[in-house]
Amino acid sequence: MTDRCDIVAVTGHPTGAVHAIMAKEALERAAAERGRSIRVEVQTPKGTVDKLSHDEIEAARAVIIAADIDVDATRFADKPIVGAGISSALSTPAAGALIDRAWSLAEGLEPAEDVARDFVSPDSVFIAEGFGNRDDLLDFISRSAVALGYATDAATLKTAFLKREAEGTTGMMDGFAVPHAKSPTVRRAAVVVVRDDEGVDGWQTMDGLPVTVAIALLIPEGGEESLHLRLLSRVAEALMDEDFRAEVKVAGDSATIAEAINERLG
């Protein structure tokens, strides 16, 4: 039987394990000082150490992600998440601040970073057809983001999307994908949605089906990490709902799709 822990955490660094392990140890010391139990997963270029189990995640009250890599937050749907770079957890005092923040969220003593109910605008939802492949669709999303004022450079943004895809596909199942990019060209966190009923090839998906709906997340580099993680977890939770998937796939206009997604993000 898995021991219950108050907080679960993930640390990670793109070039080595030293900083990730230092952050793990600092989080463990800070948790012990506060009488909190914690389990920390370490992600390194060579693999994952002390991987969190489903039961441990389910039992935890809150999640901390202290990493300079893109961590899959879909495992933590419905959990309060505190996100930060690895440097925010390398000392015991800094790690303690993350522990305190996570516990405050778990206890409801302060609100989690909320996602406005009108986060997705109808103007950022496109119902189109004929994209040749994944890269064509990501190019369209990047150019649309610039046109909407969400980003300043389409080529840089597309590169960020492709970098994330190289780390691991964002294709899901039942025709959905959740591409996401963190880039200095992004001016503010935003969501761009594209539906192509003909289906877009070139995306690795869980069930092998082509992508018909892409819900793209845009995050400024160096900021809004917790919002990024909450967006990912809430979208992942929504995609587990068959009714939500069906509504987005058959809606006749952009406003209906935007409303359906905002209801899940709010």
Phi, psi and omega in degrees: 000135183283131176292137178287138175233151183291318187225140169247151184217157175229130172242153180192149179219141187286340187247349181183177186263346189300308182294323180296321179289321177299318179294320177301312182294322179293319178296320180294320178295316182295321179295317180297320179300332183260002181072025178255146175264144183215146171236130186240125174266136181246124178252125181234167177301337181265357178139184184257135179247137179058048183302135179289138177272162177301318181296320179296319179295316181298323184280338186288153179271333184205166183231138171241130173240110180243095190204152173254021174236167179278110182263134178292112182265001183293339178292343190250025180306137177078000177261141172295133185238134170249122182245141181200164173287165183299329182295340180281001181225018184275344176240157180298316177299318180294317177297324178299323178297322177293319177299314181297317180296315181298319182289325176298319177294318181297323182274357180072022182281342174211151184286147171290159175303116185271154177252119185302148183292340177254031182302320179263118178270146174305331179293341181259013177246124184239128173253105186219172181218162169092016175289130186292321182198184181304314184296323176298319180292318178296326176296317179297316178300316182295316179292323178294321179299321177293316180298327180278352181086010180280335183216167184249343183217114185292320182295317179296320180293318178299320178300321179294320176298314182293326177298318178296320179295326179293333179281339181162133185301145175260007175292136182253242179215167179059032175087009183253148171221151179233071177295143177215147184221135172248121188206148177294343179284345180281125184277325177204157180299137184204166177232133174238131183241133176231130175243127177234102187293341177285338179093139182248123179274170175096359177256131172282121180239163184295329182248007177079002181278148176294156181277129175249341178225123175246121176254100188265132180253130180243125184230132176296142178287135177087008180202165174059035181297318180295322177296318177305312183292322179291322176300313180301314183292322181288321176295318179299319178297317180298322183290346175280350182265114182299323180295319178298312181301317181295318181298315181294324184284337184247352181305141185271352182211163184295324182297321180293320178295316179300317180296318181298319181288319180299325178298328180275335180274338185283000000 
